[in-house]
Amino acid sequence: VTDHRIGFTLHQLEAVMDGKLQPLIEALTTHYQAEKLKQEAAGVV
């Protein structure tokens, strides 16, 4: 499973299909938080 927006690939398709999404959710959360910090540092909120 790959999310090209954040450059994240997870080689556990069966686990994802079973609903085990925590690694993907953590990657998305980390990316979102990093982008928000960049925007705040640049003064764009």
PyMOL Python script that loads the backbone (N, CA, C, O; Angstrom):
from pymol import cmd

cmd.read_pdbstr("""\
ATOM      1  N   VAL A   1       0.858  -1.168   0.000  1.00  0.00           N
ATOM      2  CA  VAL A   1       0.000   0.000   0.000  1.00  0.00           C
ATOM      3  C   VAL A   1       0.901   1.227   0.000  1.00  0.00           C
ATOM      4  O   VAL A   1       1.818   1.325   0.816  1.00  0.00           O
ATOM      5  N   THR A   2       0.646   2.163  -0.910  1.00  0.00           N
ATOM      6  CA  THR A   2       1.459   3.372  -1.003  1.00  0.00           C
ATOM      7  C   THR A   2       0.565   4.600  -0.977  1.00  0.00           C
ATOM      8  O   THR A   2      -0.461   4.655  -1.655  1.00  0.00           O
ATOM      9  N   ASP A   3       0.968   5.577  -0.189  1.00  0.00           N
ATOM     10  CA  ASP A   3       0.331   6.893  -0.203  1.00  0.00           C
ATOM     11  C   ASP A   3       1.354   7.844  -0.807  1.00  0.00           C
ATOM     12  O   ASP A   3       2.304   8.251  -0.139  1.00  0.00           O
ATOM     13  N   HIS A   4       1.156   8.195  -2.071  1.00  0.00           N
ATOM     14  CA  HIS A   4       2.120   9.022  -2.790  1.00  0.00           C
ATOM     15  C   HIS A   4       2.159  10.457  -2.275  1.00  0.00           C
ATOM     16  O   HIS A   4       3.153  11.155  -2.477  1.00  0.00           O
ATOM     17  N   ARG A   5       1.113  10.900  -1.626  1.00  0.00           N
ATOM     18  CA  ARG A   5       1.089  12.271  -1.098  1.00  0.00           C
ATOM     19  C   ARG A   5       2.169  12.483  -0.061  1.00  0.00           C
ATOM     20  O   ARG A   5       2.748  13.565   0.028  1.00  0.00           O
ATOM     21  N   ILE A   6       2.444  11.447   0.729  1.00  0.00           N
ATOM     22  CA  ILE A   6       3.420  11.590   1.816  1.00  0.00           C
ATOM     23  C   ILE A   6       4.639  10.703   1.620  1.00  0.00           C
ATOM     24  O   ILE A   6       5.526  10.674   2.473  1.00  0.00           O
ATOM     25  N   GLY A   7       4.693   9.980   0.508  1.00  0.00           N
ATOM     26  CA  GLY A   7       5.834   9.122   0.229  1.00  0.00           C
ATOM     27  C   GLY A   7       5.967   7.955   1.189  1.00  0.00           C
ATOM     28  O   GLY A   7       7.069   7.627   1.626  1.00  0.00           O
ATOM     29  N   PHE A   8       4.855   7.333   1.515  1.00  0.00           N
ATOM     30  CA  PHE A   8       4.839   6.233   2.481  1.00  0.00           C
ATOM     31  C   PHE A   8       4.408   4.947   1.792  1.00  0.00           C
ATOM     32  O   PHE A   8       3.391   4.915   1.100  1.00  0.00           O
ATOM     33  N   THR A   9       5.187   3.887   1.985  1.00  0.00           N
ATOM     34  CA  THR A   9       4.843   2.578   1.442  1.00  0.00           C
ATOM     35  C   THR A   9       4.856   1.555   2.563  1.00  0.00           C
ATOM     36  O   THR A   9       5.774   1.516   3.382  1.00  0.00           O
ATOM     37  N   LEU A  10       3.838   0.740   2.582  1.00  0.00           N
ATOM     38  CA  LEU A  10       3.709  -0.315   3.581  1.00  0.00           C
ATOM     39  C   LEU A  10       3.546  -1.635   2.837  1.00  0.00           C
ATOM     40  O   LEU A  10       2.600  -1.804   2.068  1.00  0.00           O
ATOM     41  N   HIS A  11       4.457  -2.561   3.060  1.00  0.00           N
ATOM     42  CA  HIS A  11       4.429  -3.851   2.368  1.00  0.00           C
ATOM     43  C   HIS A  11       3.691  -4.895   3.202  1.00  0.00           C
ATOM     44  O   HIS A  11       4.215  -5.978   3.464  1.00  0.00           O
ATOM     45  N   GLN A  12       2.471  -4.556   3.615  1.00  0.00           N
ATOM     46  CA  GLN A  12       1.656  -5.464   4.428  1.00  0.00           C
ATOM     47  C   GLN A  12       0.204  -5.379   3.976  1.00  0.00           C
ATOM     48  O   GLN A  12      -0.683  -5.038   4.759  1.00  0.00           O
ATOM     49  N   LEU A  13      -0.024  -5.688   2.723  1.00  0.00           N
ATOM     50  CA  LEU A  13      -1.358  -5.552   2.149  1.00  0.00           C
ATOM     51  C   LEU A  13      -2.402  -6.349   2.922  1.00  0.00           C
ATOM     52  O   LEU A  13      -3.496  -5.849   3.183  1.00  0.00           O
ATOM     53  N   GLU A  14      -2.077  -7.573   3.288  1.00  0.00           N
ATOM     54  CA  GLU A  14      -3.051  -8.405   3.998  1.00  0.00           C
ATOM     55  C   GLU A  14      -3.446  -7.774   5.332  1.00  0.00           C
ATOM     56  O   GLU A  14      -4.620  -7.796   5.704  1.00  0.00           O
ATOM     57  N   ALA A  15      -2.481  -7.216   6.050  1.00  0.00           N
ATOM     58  CA  ALA A  15      -2.779  -6.571   7.332  1.00  0.00           C
ATOM     59  C   ALA A  15      -3.681  -5.359   7.118  1.00  0.00           C
ATOM     60  O   ALA A  15      -4.619  -5.140   7.884  1.00  0.00           O
ATOM     61  N   VAL A  16      -3.401  -4.575   6.086  1.00  0.00           N
ATOM     62  CA  VAL A  16      -4.229  -3.399   5.793  1.00  0.00           C
ATOM     63  C   VAL A  16      -5.649  -3.837   5.442  1.00  0.00           C
ATOM     64  O   VAL A  16      -6.620  -3.231   5.895  1.00  0.00           O
ATOM     65  N   MET A  17      -5.765  -4.882   4.640  1.00  0.00           N
ATOM     66  CA  MET A  17      -7.092  -5.380   4.266  1.00  0.00           C
ATOM     67  C   MET A  17      -7.847  -5.918   5.481  1.00  0.00           C
ATOM     68  O   MET A  17      -9.077  -5.946   5.487  1.00  0.00           O
ATOM     69  N   ASP A  18      -7.116  -6.343   6.500  1.00  0.00           N
ATOM     70  CA  ASP A  18      -7.735  -6.804   7.744  1.00  0.00           C
ATOM     71  C   ASP A  18      -8.089  -5.644   8.671  1.00  0.00           C
ATOM     72  O   ASP A  18      -8.619  -5.858   9.762  1.00  0.00           O
ATOM     73  N   GLY A  19      -7.796  -4.413   8.237  1.00  0.00           N
ATOM     74  CA  GLY A  19      -8.164  -3.245   9.029  1.00  0.00           C
ATOM     75  C   GLY A  19      -7.072  -2.728   9.940  1.00  0.00           C
ATOM     76  O   GLY A  19      -7.317  -1.833  10.749  1.00  0.00           O
ATOM     77  N   LYS A  20      -5.884  -3.266   9.826  1.00  0.00           N
ATOM     78  CA  LYS A  20      -4.768  -2.819  10.670  1.00  0.00           C
ATOM     79  C   LYS A  20      -4.109  -1.616  10.000  1.00  0.00           C
ATOM     80  O   LYS A  20      -3.136  -1.754   9.259  1.00  0.00           O
ATOM     81  N   LEU A  21      -4.652  -0.448  10.274  1.00  0.00           N
ATOM     82  CA  LEU A  21      -4.247   0.779   9.598  1.00  0.00           C
ATOM     83  C   LEU A  21      -3.325   1.664  10.425  1.00  0.00           C
ATOM     84  O   LEU A  21      -2.944   2.740   9.965  1.00  0.00           O
ATOM     85  N   GLN A  22      -2.960   1.247  11.621  1.00  0.00           N
ATOM     86  CA  GLN A  22      -2.197   2.105  12.529  1.00  0.00           C
ATOM     87  C   GLN A  22      -0.907   2.652  11.911  1.00  0.00           C
ATOM     88  O   GLN A  22      -0.645   3.845  12.059  1.00  0.00           O
ATOM     89  N   PRO A  23      -0.084   1.843  11.225  1.00  0.00           N
ATOM     90  CA  PRO A  23       1.136   2.407  10.630  1.00  0.00           C
ATOM     91  C   PRO A  23       0.837   3.517   9.617  1.00  0.00           C
ATOM     92  O   PRO A  23       1.549   4.519   9.567  1.00  0.00           O
ATOM     93  N   LEU A  24      -0.197   3.343   8.826  1.00  0.00           N
ATOM     94  CA  LEU A  24      -0.582   4.359   7.850  1.00  0.00           C
ATOM     95  C   LEU A  24      -1.109   5.608   8.547  1.00  0.00           C
ATOM     96  O   LEU A  24      -0.771   6.725   8.157  1.00  0.00           O
ATOM     97  N   ILE A  25      -1.922   5.428   9.558  1.00  0.00           N
ATOM     98  CA  ILE A  25      -2.467   6.560  10.309  1.00  0.00           C
ATOM     99  C   ILE A  25      -1.347   7.341  10.986  1.00  0.00           C
ATOM    100  O   ILE A  25      -1.361   8.572  10.989  1.00  0.00           O
ATOM    101  N   GLU A  26      -0.384   6.636  11.554  1.00  0.00           N
ATOM    102  CA  GLU A  26       0.744   7.309  12.204  1.00  0.00           C
ATOM    103  C   GLU A  26       1.568   8.099  11.197  1.00  0.00           C
ATOM    104  O   GLU A  26       1.993   9.216  11.493  1.00  0.00           O
ATOM    105  N   ALA A  27       1.802   7.543  10.013  1.00  0.00           N
ATOM    106  CA  ALA A  27       2.561   8.249   8.976  1.00  0.00           C
ATOM    107  C   ALA A  27       1.814   9.497   8.516  1.00  0.00           C
ATOM    108  O   ALA A  27       2.420  10.553   8.338  1.00  0.00           O
ATOM    109  N   LEU A  28       0.512   9.382   8.325  1.00  0.00           N
ATOM    110  CA  LEU A  28      -0.293  10.536   7.920  1.00  0.00           C
ATOM    111  C   LEU A  28      -0.296  11.618   8.999  1.00  0.00           C
ATOM    112  O   LEU A  28      -0.180  12.805   8.693  1.00  0.00           O
ATOM    113  N   THR A  29      -0.426  11.210  10.251  1.00  0.00           N
ATOM    114  CA  THR A  29      -0.431  12.156  11.364  1.00  0.00           C
ATOM    115  C   THR A  29       0.902  12.878  11.466  1.00  0.00           C
ATOM    116  O   THR A  29       0.941  14.096  11.640  1.00  0.00           O
ATOM    117  N   THR A  30       1.991  12.133  11.358  1.00  0.00           N
ATOM    118  CA  THR A  30       3.325  12.728  11.423  1.00  0.00           C
ATOM    119  C   THR A  30       3.519  13.726  10.293  1.00  0.00           C
ATOM    120  O   THR A  30       4.033  14.823  10.512  1.00  0.00           O
ATOM    121  N   HIS A  31       3.112  13.354   9.093  1.00  0.00           N
ATOM    122  CA  HIS A  31       3.245  14.251   7.939  1.00  0.00           C
ATOM    123  C   HIS A  31       2.407  15.514   8.141  1.00  0.00           C
ATOM    124  O   HIS A  31       2.887  16.624   7.911  1.00  0.00           O
ATOM    125  N   TYR A  32       1.174  15.345   8.565  1.00  0.00           N
ATOM    126  CA  TYR A  32       0.284  16.483   8.776  1.00  0.00           C
ATOM    127  C   TYR A  32       0.860  17.438   9.822  1.00  0.00           C
ATOM    128  O   TYR A  32       0.852  18.653   9.626  1.00  0.00           O
ATOM    129  N   GLN A  33       1.357  16.893  10.926  1.00  0.00           N
ATOM    130  CA  GLN A  33       1.924  17.725  11.987  1.00  0.00           C
ATOM    131  C   GLN A  33       3.165  18.467  11.502  1.00  0.00           C
ATOM    132  O   GLN A  33       3.348  19.639  11.829  1.00  0.00           O
ATOM    133  N   ALA A  34       4.014  17.805  10.731  1.00  0.00           N
ATOM    134  CA  ALA A  34       5.221  18.446  10.200  1.00  0.00           C
ATOM    135  C   ALA A  34       4.853  19.582   9.253  1.00  0.00           C
ATOM    136  O   ALA A  34       5.462  20.651   9.300  1.00  0.00           O
ATOM    137  N   GLU A  35       3.865  19.359   8.399  1.00  0.00           N
ATOM    138  CA  GLU A  35       3.432  20.410   7.473  1.00  0.00           C
ATOM    139  C   GLU A  35       2.837  21.593   8.228  1.00  0.00           C
ATOM    140  O   GLU A  35       3.076  22.746   7.870  1.00  0.00           O
ATOM    141  N   LYS A  36       2.075  21.312   9.254  1.00  0.00           N
ATOM    142  CA  LYS A  36       1.473  22.385  10.052  1.00  0.00           C
ATOM    143  C   LYS A  36       2.556  23.211  10.743  1.00  0.00           C
ATOM    144  O   LYS A  36       2.465  24.438  10.785  1.00  0.00           O
ATOM    145  N   LEU A  37       3.581  22.547  11.284  1.00  0.00           N
ATOM    146  CA  LEU A  37       4.685  23.264  11.921  1.00  0.00           C
ATOM    147  C   LEU A  37       5.430  24.135  10.917  1.00  0.00           C
ATOM    148  O   LEU A  37       5.815  25.259  11.238  1.00  0.00           O
ATOM    149  N   LYS A  38       5.635  23.626   9.703  1.00  0.00           N
ATOM    150  CA  LYS A  38       6.300  24.410   8.657  1.00  0.00           C
ATOM    151  C   LYS A  38       5.494  25.663   8.335  1.00  0.00           C
ATOM    152  O   LYS A  38       6.054  26.751   8.195  1.00  0.00           O
ATOM    153  N   GLN A  39       4.173  25.505   8.218  1.00  0.00           N
ATOM    154  CA  GLN A  39       3.308  26.640   7.913  1.00  0.00           C
ATOM    155  C   GLN A  39       3.333  27.665   9.039  1.00  0.00           C
ATOM    156  O   GLN A  39       3.391  28.868   8.786  1.00  0.00           O
ATOM    157  N   GLU A  40       3.290  27.196  10.271  1.00  0.00           N
ATOM    158  CA  GLU A  40       3.321  28.105  11.412  1.00  0.00           C
ATOM    159  C   GLU A  40       4.653  28.842  11.479  1.00  0.00           C
ATOM    160  O   GLU A  40       4.685  30.034  11.783  1.00  0.00           O
ATOM    161  N   ALA A  41       5.752  28.146  11.200  1.00  0.00           N
ATOM    162  CA  ALA A  41       7.073  28.768  11.223  1.00  0.00           C
ATOM    163  C   ALA A  41       7.199  29.820  10.124  1.00  0.00           C
ATOM    164  O   ALA A  41       7.905  30.815  10.287  1.00  0.00           O
ATOM    165  N   ALA A  42       6.512  29.595   9.005  1.00  0.00           N
ATOM    166  CA  ALA A  42       6.554  30.537   7.891  1.00  0.00           C
ATOM    167  C   ALA A  42       5.525  31.654   8.067  1.00  0.00           C
ATOM    168  O   ALA A  42       5.481  32.590   7.268  1.00  0.00           O
ATOM    169  N   GLY A  43       4.712  31.560   9.096  1.00  0.00           N
ATOM    170  CA  GLY A  43       3.704  32.578   9.357  1.00  0.00           C
ATOM    171  C   GLY A  43       2.442  32.414   8.528  1.00  0.00           C
ATOM    172  O   GLY A  43       1.647  33.348   8.421  1.00  0.00           O
ATOM    173  N   VAL A  44       2.250  31.253   7.947  1.00  0.00           N
ATOM    174  CA  VAL A  44       1.064  30.973   7.143  1.00  0.00           C
ATOM    175  C   VAL A  44       0.170  30.044   7.942  1.00  0.00           C
ATOM    176  O   VAL A  44       0.425  28.841   8.011  1.00  0.00           O
ATOM    177  N   VAL A  45      -0.873  30.590   8.545  1.00  0.00           N
ATOM    178  CA  VAL A  45      -1.763  29.762   9.359  1.00  0.00           C
ATOM    179  C   VAL A  45      -3.162  29.844   8.816  1.00  0.00           C
ATOM    180  O   VAL A  45      -4.073  29.218   9.358  1.00  0.00           O
TER     181      VAL A  45
END
""", "prot")
cmd.dss("prot")
cmd.show_as("cartoon", "prot")
cmd.util.cbc("prot")
cmd.orient("prot")
